[in-house]
């Protein structure tokens, strides 16, 4: 009854099914790995945001690379803004996906070292002209923000273009700014969250969003369900083919047994 499985058509169908099952299982495992990675990353962000604020000097130092556990930690800094050395970061978007600039201002700490502060987003009619940037508070001030790692082309995908207009940069990188300023700059930078600027500009950066880990979990289950459906579907096709062939064979046998009773033509 099942000799048809040796036909070329059914051999191909069976091989495809055998290939699909492990492939779908592996895709499900990959999606589950992504689920665990994203869940762990979300937990790191939650823990960092919930941690007690600490002075930035406790976590950062010149040449220090901000770790995953330190990223998004709330830090404080006391000193003054150096607006004369201020630059803007090109091609940055705000919460409404409008393209503009981030304002990067060196912040001189009480011990003379510098920490870079991303004061937020400002609009810009042209990427070739320096935008209008509201001045920060003068004199000594204490700010608060999230500690962020240096930006690199490898991590961000942003090319560090050369020949940019004066006081414009592509990446926020403490080593590059230390060379420009010829001063000790703490590794990473602060994304300012307080105090809020007068008039609402620059726009402070929003809280980091959570990655959609449950979506990967759902995809994993979907792939595994597909993997389970393949052998079930193959079995149902085989059974249907066998029934059809059996019915055809039975019909042909009955027709042969009855014979042809019509009179022969003269």
C-alpha positions as CSV (number, residue, x, y, z in Angstrom):
1,X,0.0,0.0,0.0
2,X,2.8,2.4,0.8
3,X,5.2,1.6,-2.0
4,X,4.4,5.0,-3.5
5,X,6.7,6.5,-0.8
6,X,9.6,5.2,-2.9
7,X,8.5,7.4,-5.8
8,X,10.6,10.4,-6.7
9,X,7.9,12.9,-5.7
10,X,7.4,11.3,-2.2
11,X,11.1,10.9,-1.6
12,X,11.5,14.7,-2.2
13,X,8.6,15.5,0.1
14,X,10.0,13.3,2.8
15,X,13.5,14.8,2.6
16,X,12.1,18.3,2.7
17,X,10.1,17.4,5.8
18,X,13.2,15.9,7.5
19,X,15.1,19.1,6.8
20,X,12.4,21.4,8.0
21,X,12.0,19.8,11.4
22,X,15.5,20.4,12.8
23,X,15.7,23.7,11.1
24,X,12.6,24.9,12.8
25,X,13.7,23.5,16.1
26,X,17.0,25.4,15.8
27,X,15.2,28.6,14.9
28,X,13.1,28.2,18.0
29,X,16.2,27.7,20.2
30,X,17.7,30.8,18.6
31,X,14.6,32.9,19.4
32,X,14.6,31.5,23.0
33,X,18.3,32.6,23.3
34,X,17.3,36.1,22.1
35,X,14.5,36.1,24.7
36,X,16.9,35.3,27.5
37,X,19.4,37.9,26.2
38,X,16.8,40.6,26.0
39,X,15.3,39.7,29.4
40,X,18.8,39.9,31.0
41,X,19.4,43.3,29.3
42,X,16.1,44.6,30.5
43,X,16.9,43.5,34.0
44,X,20.3,45.2,33.9
45,X,18.6,48.5,32.8
46,X,16.0,48.2,35.6
47,X,18.6,47.5,38.2
48,X,20.8,50.4,37.0
49,X,17.9,52.9,37.0
50,X,16.7,51.7,40.4
51,X,20.2,52.0,42.0
52,X,21.0,54.8,44.4
53,X,22.7,57.8,42.6
54,X,26.5,58.0,43.2
55,X,29.1,60.6,42.3
56,X,30.3,60.0,38.7
57,X,33.9,59.9,40.0
58,X,33.1,56.6,41.8
59,X,32.3,54.8,38.5
60,X,34.3,56.6,35.9
61,X,37.9,57.7,35.3
62,X,40.0,58.8,32.4
63,X,40.4,55.8,30.1
64,X,37.8,53.8,31.9
65,X,35.3,51.9,29.7
66,X,31.8,51.9,31.2
67,X,30.7,48.3,31.8
68,X,27.3,46.8,31.1
69,X,26.5,46.9,34.8
70,X,27.4,50.6,35.0
71,X,25.5,51.6,32.0
72,X,22.4,53.7,32.8
73,X,23.5,54.1,36.5
74,X,22.3,57.3,37.9
75,X,25.2,59.6,38.7
76,X,25.7,63.1,40.0
77,X,28.4,65.6,39.2
78,X,29.3,68.9,40.8
79,X,31.2,71.6,38.8
80,X,30.6,74.0,36.0
81,X,29.8,73.8,32.2
82,X,32.4,74.9,29.8
83,X,30.3,76.2,26.9
84,X,33.3,77.6,25.0
85,X,34.3,74.0,24.3
86,X,30.8,72.8,23.5
87,X,30.0,70.8,20.4
88,X,27.0,69.2,18.8
89,X,26.5,65.7,17.7
90,X,25.0,65.4,14.2
91,X,22.0,63.4,12.9
92,X,20.3,62.6,16.3
93,X,16.6,62.3,16.7
94,X,14.2,63.2,19.4
95,X,11.1,61.3,20.7
96,X,9.2,62.4,17.6
97,X,11.9,61.1,15.3
98,X,12.8,64.7,14.2
99,X,16.4,64.9,13.0
100,X,18.6,67.5,14.8
101,X,21.6,67.5,17.2
102,X,22.6,66.4,20.6
103,X,24.4,69.1,22.7
104,X,27.6,67.8,24.2
105,X,29.1,70.2,26.8
106,X,32.3,69.5,28.8
107,X,31.6,69.7,32.5
108,X,34.6,70.7,34.7
109,X,34.5,68.9,38.0
110,X,35.8,70.3,41.3
111,X,39.1,68.5,40.9
112,X,39.7,69.9,37.4
113,X,38.9,66.8,35.5
114,X,36.2,66.8,32.8
115,X,33.1,64.7,32.2
116,X,31.2,65.0,29.0
117,X,27.5,65.8,29.4
118,X,24.9,65.2,26.8
119,X,22.4,68.0,27.6
120,X,19.8,66.8,25.2
121,X,18.4,67.4,21.7
122,X,18.0,70.7,19.7
123,X,16.5,71.1,16.3
124,X,18.6,72.2,13.3
125,X,17.4,73.5,10.0
126,X,20.7,72.5,8.4
127,X,23.3,69.9,9.2
128,X,26.0,72.3,7.8
129,X,25.3,75.2,10.2
130,X,25.7,75.3,14.0
131,X,22.3,75.2,15.6
132,X,20.9,77.6,18.2
133,X,21.8,76.1,21.6
134,X,20.4,77.5,24.8
135,X,23.1,78.2,27.4
136,X,23.3,76.0,30.6
137,X,23.2,77.5,34.0
138,X,26.4,79.5,34.9
139,X,28.6,78.9,37.9
140,X,28.9,75.8,40.0
141,X,26.0,73.4,39.7
142,X,25.1,69.8,40.6
143,X,23.7,67.8,37.8
144,X,22.2,64.3,37.6
145,X,22.0,61.9,34.7
146,X,22.6,58.4,33.4
147,X,26.1,57.1,32.8
148,X,26.6,56.0,29.3
149,X,29.5,54.2,27.5
150,X,31.6,55.8,24.8
151,X,30.1,55.6,21.3
152,X,32.1,53.7,18.7
153,X,31.5,52.9,15.0
154,X,31.6,49.2,15.8
155,X,28.9,49.4,18.5
156,X,26.7,52.1,16.9
157,X,27.2,51.7,13.2
158,X,27.7,55.4,12.9
159,X,30.6,56.4,10.7
160,X,33.1,58.9,12.3
161,X,33.1,61.2,9.3
162,X,36.0,63.6,8.7
163,X,35.8,67.2,7.4
164,X,32.7,68.2,9.3
165,X,31.6,71.8,9.9
166,X,33.3,73.4,12.9
167,X,32.1,72.2,16.4
168,X,30.2,69.2,14.9
169,X,31.0,65.6,15.7
170,X,29.5,62.2,14.8
171,X,30.3,60.2,17.9
172,X,30.4,60.9,21.7
173,X,33.8,59.5,22.6
174,X,35.7,60.5,25.6
175,X,39.1,59.6,24.2
176,X,38.5,61.8,21.1
177,X,37.3,64.7,23.2
178,X,40.3,64.3,25.6
179,X,42.6,64.9,22.6
180,X,40.5,67.8,21.4
181,X,40.4,69.4,24.8
182,X,43.9,68.4,25.8
183,X,42.6,67.6,29.3
184,X,41.8,64.5,31.4
185,X,38.2,63.3,30.5
186,X,36.4,60.7,32.4
187,X,35.4,57.6,30.3
188,X,31.9,57.6,28.9
189,X,29.5,60.5,29.3
190,X,26.4,61.6,31.3
191,X,23.0,61.8,29.6
192,X,21.6,64.6,31.7
193,X,18.2,64.1,33.4
194,X,18.3,67.0,36.0
195,X,17.9,69.9,36.4
196,X,15.5,70.4,33.6
197,X,16.5,73.3,31.3
198,X,14.6,76.5,31.3
199,X,12.1,76.7,28.4
200,X,12.4,73.0,27.8
201,X,15.4,73.2,25.5
202,X,17.6,71.3,24.9
203,X,15.1,68.4,25.2
204,X,16.3,66.0,27.8
205,X,16.8,62.4,26.6
206,X,14.0,60.0,27.5
207,X,14.4,56.9,29.6
208,X,15.8,53.8,27.8
209,X,13.0,51.7,26.4
210,X,12.6,48.1,27.2
211,X,13.3,45.5,24.5
212,X,10.4,43.4,23.5
213,X,11.6,40.1,25.0
214,X,8.2,38.4,25.1
215,X,8.0,38.7,21.3
216,X,11.0,36.4,20.9
217,X,9.4,34.0,23.4
218,X,6.3,33.9,21.2
219,X,8.4,33.4,18.0
220,X,10.2,30.4,19.7
221,X,6.9,28.7,20.5
222,X,5.7,29.4,17.0
223,X,8.8,27.7,15.4
224,X,8.4,24.7,17.7
225,X,4.8,24.4,16.8
226,X,5.7,24.5,13.2
227,X,8.3,21.8,13.8
228,X,5.6,19.6,15.4
229,X,3.2,20.3,12.6
230,X,5.5,19.1,9.9
231,X,5.5,15.3,10.7
232,X,1.7,15.5,11.5
233,X,1.1,17.1,8.1
234,X,3.4,14.5,6.4
235,X,1.5,11.6,8.0
236,X,-1.9,13.0,7.0
237,X,-0.7,13.4,3.4
238,X,0.6,9.9,3.4
239,X,-2.7,8.5,4.8
240,X,-4.8,10.5,2.2
241,X,-2.6,9.3,-0.6
242,X,-2.9,5.7,0.6
243,X,-6.7,5.9,0.8
244,X,-7.0,7.5,-2.6
245,X,-4.7,4.8,-4.2
246,X,-6.7,2.0,-2.3
247,X,-10.0,3.4,-3.6
248,X,-8.7,3.6,-7.1
249,X,-7.4,0.1,-7.0
250,X,-10.7,-1.2,-5.6
251,X,-12.7,0.6,-8.2
252,X,-10.5,-0.9,-11.0
253,X,-10.9,-4.4,-9.5
254,X,-14.7,-4.2,-9.3
255,X,-14.9,-3.0,-12.9
256,X,-12.8,-5.9,-14.0
257,X,-14.9,-8.4,-12.1
258,X,-18.1,-7.1,-13.7
259,X,-16.7,-7.2,-17.2
260,X,-18.2,-5.4,-20.2
261,X,-21.9,-6.6,-20.8
262,X,-22.6,-4.4,-23.7
263,X,-23.3,-6.2,-27.1
264,X,-20.5,-6.2,-29.5
265,X,-20.8,-3.9,-32.5
266,X,-21.7,-5.5,-35.9
